[in-house]
Amino acid sequence: MTEINEWVLKIMRERKRHGFDTSWSNLPVKTMLVITELGRAVDAHREEDKPLVYHELTDALVRLLDLIGSIDMNTENWLKTALDEWVTRPYKHGKQY
C-alpha cells in the first residue's frame, strides 16, 4: 500500500470515528465542502495570513482524500493516469493562460 492510500484510510477511519458519513450519495455536498475550504484559503491569502492559508489548504486536502477514498476511487492509479496524461500536454495546455 502506498503512503497516500495509507493517509486516505487514516482520514476515513477518523471521519467514521467522529460519526460522519461520506458516500457516493452525498458526493455533491462533500465536494462543496472541499470548495468551501479552498475559498477560505483564498480569504486567508487576502488577509496575508500564511499559516491560515496552509491550514485551509490542508483541510481541503483532508476532505478530498476522504471523499475519494469513500467512493472507492483507487487514488494511486488515478494519480498515475493523470500525471501520465499531463506530461503529454503542451505548454499551458496550448492556451494563453
N, C-alpha and C positions, 0 to 999 in steps of 0.2 A: 504494500500500500504506500502511496506517495504521501509526502508531508501535507500537501494541500488537501487530499482526501481525509487525512487524519484531523485536520482543522475542521473540515466540514462535519465530520462525525462528532467531534467535541462540541461544536456550536449547536448541533441538533440535539444532543443529549441535554445541554444546559437549557435550551429552549423548552424541551419537553418537561424537564425538572421544574421549571417555573410555571408550567401549566398552559403554555401557548401551543397553538396548532398551526402548522404550515402545511399546505397541500395544494394539489392542482386546482381544487375548487376555490381556494381563496388567493390564487396567484395574482389577480389584479390588485387586490388590497395590499398584499405583501410587496409587490413591485412598486406601488406608490409610496410605501414606507421607505424603500431604498431611495426613491427620488426625493422624498422629504429630507432625508439625511444629507443628500447632495446639495439641496437648496440651503440647508443650514450651514454647510461648509462654505458656500458662496457668501452667505451673510457674514460669517466669521471672517472671511477674506476681506470683505468690505470694511470691516472694523479693524483689520490688520492684527487679528488675534490668531497667530500661527498655531499655538497649542490647541485652540478650539477647532481650527481647520483640520488638524490631524485627528482630533477626537471624532469629529463628524464624519470624516472620510473612513475612519476605522469602523464606526457604527454602520455606515453604508455597506462596507465590505462584509461585516458580520451578517447583516440582514441578507445580503446577496448570496453568501455562501450557504446560509441556512435554507434559503429558497431553492437554490439549485440542487442541494442535497435532498431536500424534501420531495422533489419531483423526480427523484431517481435519475438525475442527469449525471452522466459519467464525466465529471469535471475535467479530469486529465485528458481524456480522449477529445473532448470538445475544445479544450485549450490548444492541444496539439494541432487539430484540424484548422482552427482559426489562425494560429501562427504560421502554419504551412501556407495558408491562403494569403496572409498579409505580406509575406516576403515576395510574392509574385506581383503585387500591386505596384503601379507606377508611383513616382514621387507625387506626394499629396493626392494620390489616387487619381491623377490626371486632372485635378481641379486647381483653381487659383488659390483657394484657401480651405 
